[in-house]
Amino acid sequence: MNRIAILIDGNNFYKGCQLNFNRTDVDFRKLGVKLCEAVSGELLRIYYYNAHVSKTIDPLGFQRQQKFFDNLRATPNITLKLGHLVYHRLRNEQGFSSQFFPTEKGIDVQIAVDMIRLGLLKACEGIILVSGDSDYIYAVRFAKDLGSNVYIASFQMGGSIELRNEGDGHINLDQSFIQDCLIRTNSPRRDFGHPQQRVEGDHEEPMNEEGAVVGSITPFEEVVDSADEVDNGKRAEFASLSH
């Protein structure tokens, strides 16, 4: 049986779950096994890519995210790979605002490099990329040129058609597919290790210090990535990140 490596773009998957199902309580081990069954393969390993929440800007979110990461690390055949979040402080008519929005750094490159690395090492016969981000199209092409069968798993809403068509096959992450992989039956939405972010487009929604989305993005003045740059009493509190 063909060995399959699964690469999950965590933020993209999170946003897709929110948009399509309004919940995120997914058992990634079950998801990995089911994805492999869809391509008649055997699970080699799941690589899950995510970004660190800032301990200084969002300490509560950081603690909750660590619990999620610990659960992933304790799950067999899952490797957690981390980038980081850069927090942008927004500017309004009065100057600097107390509102921030996060952007991921380092995730796309890690996923693209790993796709090529797996192909060069002949570590597996197939790769399933769980993402709807069209930025991966060239990495998918390169991996296929190296001899890997590359499959795209994405949601009905929010995924790139171009990326879907670039794969050797497509797995539709619809309600019937995901249902067996949910942790709780008829559970309200739970977040797994991500700040609240906009689903559509390439940018995230800004939030105020109470964690509420504040509308469309306005120009930002600086990048905030340490406690020294955040005014006392104005640290952004983002939406629940607990698993």
C-alpha positions in Angstrom: 0.0 0.0 0.0 1.2 3.5 -0.9 2.6 5.5 2.0 1.0 8.9 2.4 2.3 12.1 4.1 -0.4 14.7 5.0 0.5 18.3 5.2 -2.1 20.4 7.0 -2.1 24.2 6.7 -3.5 24.7 10.2 -4.7 28.3 9.7 -6.3 27.6 6.4 -8.0 24.5 7.7 -9.2 26.4 10.8 -10.8 29.1 8.7 -12.3 26.5 6.3 -14.0 24.8 9.3 -15.3 28.0 10.6 -16.7 29.0 7.2 -18.2 25.7 6.2 -19.3 24.1 9.6 -19.0 26.9 12.2 -17.0 24.5 14.4 -13.4 23.3 14.7 -13.4 20.3 17.1 -11.5 17.9 14.8 -9.7 14.7 15.7 -6.7 15.0 13.5 -5.7 11.3 13.8 -9.1 10.3 12.5 -8.9 12.9 9.8 -5.5 11.6 8.7 -6.7 8.0 8.5 -9.8 8.9 6.5 -7.8 11.1 4.1 -5.5 8.2 3.4 -8.4 5.8 2.8 -9.8 8.2 0.3 -6.7 7.7 -1.9 -6.2 4.0 -1.0 -3.0 4.7 1.0 -1.5 4.1 4.4 -0.7 7.0 6.7 3.0 7.7 7.1 2.8 10.9 9.1 0.7 14.1 9.5 2.6 17.4 9.5 0.5 20.1 11.1 1.6 23.7 10.6 0.6 26.5 12.9 1.9 29.8 14.3 2.7 30.7 17.9 0.3 33.1 19.6 2.2 35.9 21.4 2.7 35.2 25.2 2.9 38.9 25.9 0.2 40.2 23.7 -2.3 37.4 24.3 -1.3 35.4 27.4 -4.6 33.6 27.8 -4.7 32.6 24.2 -1.1 31.5 24.5 -1.9 29.2 27.4 -4.9 27.6 25.6 -2.9 27.2 22.4 -0.2 25.3 24.3 -2.8 22.8 25.5 -3.8 22.2 21.9 -0.2 21.8 20.9 0.5 19.4 23.8 -2.5 17.3 22.6 -1.1 17.2 19.1 2.4 16.2 20.2 0.9 13.3 22.2 -1.0 12.0 19.2 0.8 9.2 17.3 2.2 10.0 13.8 1.7 13.8 14.0 4.5 16.3 13.8 3.8 19.9 14.8 5.7 22.5 12.8 5.5 26.2 14.0 5.9 29.6 12.5 5.0 32.8 14.3 2.4 35.6 14.3 3.3 39.2 13.7 0.9 41.6 15.4 0.2 44.9 13.5 -1.1 47.8 15.5 -3.6 49.8 13.5 -3.6 53.6 13.0 -6.7 55.8 13.2 -7.3 59.5 12.9 -6.0 60.1 16.4 -2.8 58.2 15.8 -2.0 54.7 17.2 -5.0 52.6 18.0 -5.4 49.9 20.7 -6.5 47.5 18.0 -4.3 44.8 16.5 -4.5 42.1 13.8 -2.1 39.1 13.4 -0.5 37.7 10.3 1.3 34.4 9.9 5.0 34.2 9.0 7.0 31.2 8.0 4.2 28.7 7.4 4.0 28.8 3.6 7.7 28.3 3.1 7.8 25.4 5.5 5.0 23.6 3.7 6.5 24.1 0.3 10.0 23.0 1.4 8.6 19.9 3.1 6.6 18.9 -0.1 9.8 19.1 -2.1 11.9 17.4 0.6 9.5 14.4 0.8 9.7 14.1 -3.0 13.5 14.3 -3.1 13.9 11.7 -0.4 11.3 9.4 -1.9 9.9 9.2 1.7 6.4 8.4 0.5 4.5 7.7 -2.6 1.8 10.3 -2.1 1.3 13.7 -0.4 -2.1 15.1 0.6 -2.0 18.9 1.0 -4.8 20.1 3.2 -5.2 23.7 2.1 -7.1 25.9 -0.3 -4.3 28.4 -0.7 -3.2 29.0 -4.3 0.3 30.0 -3.2 1.2 26.3 -3.1 0.6 25.7 -6.8 4.3 25.9 -7.8 5.3 23.6 -4.9 2.7 21.1 -6.0 4.0 21.1 -9.5 7.6 20.6 -8.3 6.6 17.7 -6.1 4.8 16.1 -9.0 7.8 16.5 -11.2 9.8 14.6 -8.5 7.5 11.7 -8.8 5.1 12.2 -5.9 1.4 11.9 -6.3 -0.1 15.1 -4.8 -3.7 15.3 -3.7 -5.5 18.4 -2.6 -8.0 18.3 0.3 -10.0 21.4 0.6 -13.5 22.7 1.5 -16.4 23.5 -0.8 -16.2 27.2 0.2 -13.0 29.2 0.6 -10.6 27.0 -1.5 -8.7 27.9 -4.7 -10.0 26.1 -7.8 -6.6 26.5 -9.4 -4.9 24.6 -6.6 -7.6 21.9 -6.7 -7.1 21.4 -10.4 -3.3 21.2 -10.0 -3.5 18.1 -7.8 -3.5 14.5 -9.0 -6.9 14.3 -7.3 -9.1 16.2 -5.0 -10.7 15.3 -1.7 -13.8 17.3 -0.9 -13.9 18.2 2.8 -17.7 18.5 3.1 -19.9 17.8 6.0 -20.3 14.1 5.3 -16.5 13.6 5.1 -15.7 15.6 8.3 -18.6 14.3 10.4 -16.8 11.1 11.4 -13.7 13.1 12.4 -15.4 15.4 14.9 -14.6 15.0 18.6 -18.1 15.9 19.9 -21.5 15.1 18.5 -23.7 18.2 18.0 -21.1 20.3 19.8 -21.0 24.1 19.6 -18.0 25.5 17.8 -14.6 25.2 19.5 -11.4 26.8 18.4 -8.1 24.9 18.1 -5.1 27.0 18.5 -5.7 30.1 16.3 -6.6 33.7 16.8 -10.0 34.8 15.4 -9.3 35.7 11.7 -11.3 36.5 8.6 -12.0 33.6 6.4 -12.1 35.4 3.0 -9.0 36.8 1.3 -5.4 36.9 2.3 -5.7 39.2 5.4 -7.1 38.8 8.8 -9.8 40.9 10.5 -8.5 43.4 13.2 -9.8 43.1 16.7 -10.2 45.5 19.6 -8.8 44.8 23.1 -12.0 42.9 24.0 -11.4 40.4 21.2 -14.2 41.7 18.9 -13.8 42.0 15.2 -13.8 45.7 14.3 -14.6 45.7 10.6 -12.4 46.2 7.5 -8.7 46.6 7.9 -7.3 50.1 8.1 -3.7 51.1 7.5 -1.3 50.0 10.2 1.7 51.9 11.5 3.9 49.4 13.1 4.5 45.8 13.9 4.0 44.7 17.5 5.8 41.6 18.6 7.0 42.3 22.2 5.4 43.5 25.4 7.5 46.7 25.4 5.7 48.0 22.3 2.2 47.5 23.8 0.7 50.3 26.0 -0.2 49.2 29.5 -3.8 48.1 29.7 -4.1 47.9 25.9 -3.0 44.4 25.2 -5.1 42.8 22.6 -7.3 39.9 23.8 -8.2 37.6 21.0 -11.0 35.1 20.6 -10.9 31.8 22.4 -8.1 29.5 21.2 -8.9 26.5 23.3 -9.3 23.0 21.9 
